[in-house]
């Protein structure tokens, strides 16, 4: 992960796990969303502001690489960075880890791509005001911030 990295913390709840007592694979996409949403809120603008302007950023592509399982009550660190910003899309990279015996163990890494669409679902360029705020994440080093979610 290159660039400014935002970190959010999340405690795994029982409802995140499957019959094997590990976090169900699709939950990691939700964890990615938690990290991305909190980074946008802290460093650019809340998604709510983007929606108020009549735009949404739906996920158009995802990739997840599972390295180790998370379990109930694990405290996870969700690291996210904005990897790319284009005229009509953006890409975020993620790493989810857990502290084990004084070291971080990588559990999952991946990315999501997002397109900008208007309320009718038509692909549209990011408005200059939104693009500039998101571009601010890429400009200069942001100090690391964190958010906790339980």
C-alpha positions, 0 to 999 in steps of 0.5 A: 500500500502506497500513499496515506494510510487510514486505519479503522479498528473493528471488533468481530461480533458473533454475527460476522462468523459462520458455522466454522466459527470464523469470519464469513468470507463476504464480511470482509467486503463490509469491513472494507466499506467500514474503512473506506467510509471512515477514511472518506469522512475523516480526510475528504467528505462523508458519502452522505455529502456526495449523495446530497449532490446527486451522485453515488460511488457503487462498487464495480470490481472487488478483489480479496486475497485471504491469508488467515481467518479472523474469529469472534471477538478479534480486534481487527485493524482495517488499513485503507488507502486511495490508490487511484483517482480518475475522471469517473472512478477511484480505487481503494486498497485494503489490508485487514490484520490482527495483533498476535503476540506483539506482531500484526498478522495479515488476514486479508488484502484486496481492493475495490473499484468505484464508478461515479454515477448519477441518480439515474445510474448513468456513468458521469465524471466526478464533479470538480468539487467532489474530485478535488476533495477526494484528490486531497487524500492523494496530495501530501502526507495525511497524518495517520488517524484511526476510528473504532467500530464495535 
